[in-house]
């Protein structure tokens, strides 16, 4: 399994002696991990990374885990496994009623947590990556993601596949930024998609045939040394 296809687990716990060993353990089991010491750090990670599941401590200083759990559920975030030190079941019941997917009581066996993570990932489908709905103008083209189409200023209309539509939307989200294959795979491929580097190259080639005046010498989606691509255009919302 390639890195970009490997589920990424976010561990949120203010106890360093829990989150760091747990992160190391999960990495040894084949997952990618991100670590956060509090809810604020967790929100920043969620904004910047594609997270498949959150392991969330309930009792943290400042904003507690139940508050972050509620926010994740309301914003249709990734599935959640709660860690609680309460043995009477109160936190577990509240968390499950909020929408958490599972819980474990501290102290816990990492192997059991691993089994629960795998079980939740199997039964909770990952939503398809979101596609922007705004029409955007660039280099004489207008991208209409809702219609899966491109319209040129000379009147030409070009249809897009759903994959091309999503990939173009990502380039338009990051004009002038070099995006390597791993990053593009992260942004375009869901957990269950059997994506690979060559799929990105093929999709870029198809887009170039539809966008470029000379696809053999691309001027809009250019190749960068080291395996990346960059959109060379100014992007405006229509």
KOLVEX-483186 format. One record per residue (C-alpha): x, y, z. Coordinates in steps of 0.05 Angstrom, whole numbers, plus 5000, padded with zeros to 4 digits. Example, Ala and Ser with C-alpha at 12.3 -4.5 7.8 and 13.67 -1.06 7.14 Angstrom:
REM KOLVEX-483186
524649105156/527349795143/
END
This chain:
REM KOLVEX-483186
500050005000/502750684981/503451235033/497851655002/493051065007/494750905079/489551145129/492051715172/490151705246/489852325289/491352205363/488852755409/491252685481/494453195528/498652635559/505152595520/506751905549/500351645517/499951995450/507251905428/508051155444/501151035413/503151415351/509450985345/505550345355/500450515301/505950715252/509050025263/502349725247/502250075179/498350715193/500451435184/499451855247/498652575268/499152785341/495553345377/496053555451/489453935453/483154105414/486254725382/492054325354/487253785330/483054295291/489354545256/491253835236/484253695211/484454325168/491054135136/490853375130/486352825106/484752445170/481351765167/479851685242/480852075307/482951745373/480452265422/481752335497/475652585534/478952935593/483553485568/484854185595/481354745559/476454485508/475053765527/474453165482/466853135484/466453855458/471153685401/467253045388/460853455381/464253935333/466953365291/460153035285/456653695268/461853825214/461553115186/468652975206/472152295208/469951735255/471851785328/474251305381/474051615450/479051475506/476151575575/478751485645/471651445673/469750735691/462450875706/460550935633/457951655635/462951935584/462051325539/454451405537/454852155525/460052065471/456251525435/449951935438/453752515406/455952065349/462651765369/463751085336/467050715394/470550815460/475850505505/477250605579/484150785603/488650425615/487750045549/491249505510/494149805446/492649155409/485249215427/485149945405/488449735339/482949215328/477549735342/480850235295/480849725239/473649525254/471250245251/475050385187/471849765155/464749965171/465050725163/465550925090/469751525075/466152075038/468452254969/473052854967/468953494961/468853864895/468154624897/461654874868/463855584848/465155724775/472255974766/475856324709/483056194689/487256284625/481256404581/477255824609/471355784658/470855154700/463754964719/464554384768/457154274777/456354154702/463053774696/465054234640/469954754615/467855344572/473055734532/472356474518/471756304444/465455904458/468355204459/465454734511/469254124538/466353574582/470253294641/469952624676/468752644751/476152494763/478453044716/473453514747/476153384817/483453424796/482354084759/478754364821/484854184863/489554554816/484855154817/484955134893/492555174892/494755624833/502255704827/503455154880/507654534864/503453924881/507153264882/503852604865/503052394938/499453044954/494952984893/493252264912/491552504983/486953034956/483552614902/483251904926/478651634980/480951095028/478150524986/480750784920/486450374891/490250984867/497451004846/502451504818/501251324746/493751474754/495552194770/500152244709/494651964664/489452444692/494153044682/495452824611/488052794596/486953484626/492653764584/489453484520/483153874537/486454514562/493054624528/494254924459/499954434452/499253854502/506353614485/509054284509/504354464566/504055184589/498255144639/499554504679/507054454679/511453894705/516254074761/522753704775/521753164828/514952914806/510353494817/505553924776/503854664780/498055064750/500855694717/494856154717/491056684755/484556424783/478256844795/471356654819/466056804767/
END
